[in-house]
């Protein structure tokens, strides 16, 4: 069997070549390298398989956008509640107001 090796020299003219990606990313998109848990990748890849095709990276992006939107809405709601309670003397707290463990005297109730 003949062993195939790389050619030592090839006459390729790179004088007109341009550095950079072969396919430019869509406007508003940035190519990055990120480390995700295998469980996360498996979940989104399985979602794509069950749907009959698609792009798992798009699903991850959509999930992250939804998370940002939800967090933004939650922060807006908290701000409105603070503003509405301010006239009643409710002082903003640096701790989570909804946490029962931060309240005293709740044991046995």
N, C-alpha and C positions, 0 to 999 in steps of 0.2 A: 504494500500500500504506500502510495506517494504521500509524503509529509508536505502539507501546505504551509507556507510561511508568508509573512508580510513582504511586499515588494520593497527593495532597498531604496529605490528612487522612482518617482513618477514625475512626469512633466505636466504639472498643474500650475496654471497661472493664477495666483491669488492677488494680483496687483489691483483688480477692480472689486475685490471683496470688501464687504462692510461688516464691522463687528456688531454684534447684538443678536437679539432673538430672531428666529426664523419667522415665528408668528407673533405679532404684537398683541399684548393683552388688550381686552376691551377697555374703553374709556371708563375710568372709575374703578378699575381692578388692578391689583398689584400681586405679582407672583412672589410667594414667600415659601420658606421651608418651615414646617411646624411639626412638633412631636406630639402625637395624640396617643392615648391609650388604645391598645389593640381592641378592647371592648367597644370603644366609640366607633372605630373604623368598621368593625364587623357589623355593628348595629346599622349604620348608614348604608353599607354595601348590601346587607340583607334587605333593607327597605327598597333599594333600587332593583334588586333581583325580583322581589315580590311584585313590584310595579311593572315588571316586564322590560325594564331598561331605564336609562337615564344616567345622571351623573351624581355620584355620591358627594362630591365636593360641593355641588350646588345645594344639595340638601343640608350639608353642614353649614354653609353660608346662610341659608334661609333660617336655620335654627338659631344661629347667632344673631341675625337681624331681629328675629322675633323676641329673643331674650332682651336685646337692647331696647326695643320698643316697650316691652312689658315693664322693664326697670324704669324707663323714662316716665311711663304713665303712673307707676307707683310713687315715684318721687314727686310728680305733679300733684297727686292726690294728697300725699303727706303735707305738702306745702299749703294746699287749700285748707286742710283741716287745721293746721297750725294757725293760719290767718283767721279762720272763723272762731277758734277758741281763744285767741288773744284777748278780746274784750272782756272775757269772763275770768281773766287772771290766770289762765293756764300758761305756765312758763315752759318754754322748750326744754327738753331734757336731752342730755348727751347719751343717756342709756336708752335701751329699747323700752318704750312705755308699755308695750304689750307683754313683756316678759314677766310671768308670775313669780319667778325666782327672785326678781329684783325688788318685789314688794315685801314689806315686813308684815308679820301677823297673819299671813295667809294659811299657816299650817293648821289643820284641823277644821277648816271651813269647807 
